[in-house]
Amino acid sequence: MSTKQFDVVVIGAGPGGYIAAIRAAQLGFSVACVDEWSNAKGGAAPGGTCTNVGCIPSKALLQSSEHFEHAGHSFAEHGIDVAGLKLNLGQMLKRKDTVVKQNNDGILYLFKKNKIAFFHGRAAFAAAAAGTYEISVTGAANETLTAKHVVIATGSNARELPGAPFDEKLILSNTGALAIDAVPAKLGVIGAGVIGLEMGSVWRRLGSDVTVLEGLPVFLGAVDEQIAKEASKLFIKQGLKINLGCKIGAITPGKKDVTVEFVDAKGEAQKAVFDKLIISIGRTPNTNGLGADKVGLQLDERGFIAVDGDCKTNLPNVWAVGDVVRGPMLAHKAEEEGVAVAERIAGQHGHTNFNTIPWVIYTSPEIAWVGKTEQTLKAEGIAYKAGTFPFMANGRARALGDTSGMVKFLADATTDEILGVHIVGPMASELISEAVVAMEFKASAEDIARICHAHPSLSEATKEAALAVDKRTLNF
């Protein structure tokens, strides 16, 4: 077995890994990227959880299910009569799989374009000597790679509940939730986070009776409280049954259903039977089989790879990015860290600002935010001003037929610098980008209020919310 030498070896081809590899190649390094994801036919499927069983397929199903719901409930209002509407779930799942494959193929093309050597298999540290690291690759063809620099981007795995392992038939992780082959009459979701709400929304739109069981006493505790309350009200109106403050007990799978015992917020014992159960209670770092012990790579008490602010591990020239390190488990956070690490390897000054990383929940309405929440500002004793503007007063939202939600600005009471922007409503995922740019450049609410926004557009709600900080909205 021959040994192949590179300047940089990236372990993992998810958003953090493949982007790190591309940026390193752009900077003139010889680069290899190793990834073990396989498609149904056994071929390489780079893109990690995000592309294969996360961000991309979930958004495909969210879009398809939203079309289905609009056709069944909203088209008539627009003068579009749909007769004989029926669901072809097989075609919907097939389209989702096609979207995934297009992204897989796109990453393979980018590797080829940037002259990155791609190895399909599982990578692990084998040894460290003389300023280089030896990486073993186990796959269709076993390989040994050496490199001065190693970037670990191995991502995360769905967290299981004790006593309720995923079988992806009755008890589902995000993987199984994206591949249910028949709409379950009753669907249970444990965890009212991003994955739980998105997957619950998909199957509710397609006809499931969805019950969400959340352990925390508040809904979306990381979201601005005013925005979270508005979102909760809208989701309940749509038909999601959201139960907060639940203490989950025994989970017992049967032949065709699964029983969940829990204690509700009132302290009363409850029992529910579901056709399928999605468990979405967070994710754990994926470091099993990495060979950390062979080279002395340090993990923290939760199993994450220990890194400093620059994503350096305790080993010289070994870096780690994305879900496998501290910070939010977001694909775009991983990408930014991947770029920053590649630039640091080249002696440049990579930049990642955790304070301006946007968050998005792709439900309908969408929820997006950046910066601090109102409750955080109160807890930190920061004097602030707030301004809100409802989409019901926005002309474009009325024309779209989606006037739910609002935009909210939080600005420093003295300097007017934008401290946070929070949106629940149509296309929030796109609207939040203006706030991210503004905050990165230390803009004030007045700056956004003075910028001309196209009319009619949803972005006018952003301008109006900025105006509301100074109590001078024009259309509400």
Secondary structure by P-SEA (a helix, b strand, c coil): cbbbbccbbbccccaaaaaaaaaaaaacccbbbbbcccccccccccccccccccaaaaaaaaaaaaaaaaaacccccccccccccccaaaaaaaaaaaaaaaaaaaaaaaaaaabbbbbcbbbbbccccccbbbbbbbccccbbbbccbbbbcccccccccccccccccccccaaaaacccccccbbbbccccaaaaaaaaaaaaaccbbbbbbccccccccccaaaaaaaaaaaaaacccccccccccbbbbcccbbbbbbbccccbbbbbbbcbbbbcccccccccccccccccccccccccccccccccccccccccccccccccccaaaaaaaaaaaaaaaaccbbbbbcccbbbbcccccbbbbccccaaaaaaacccbbbbbbbccccaaaaaacccccbbbbbcccccccccccccccccccccaaaaaaaaaacccaaaaaaccccccccaaaaaaaaaaaacccccc
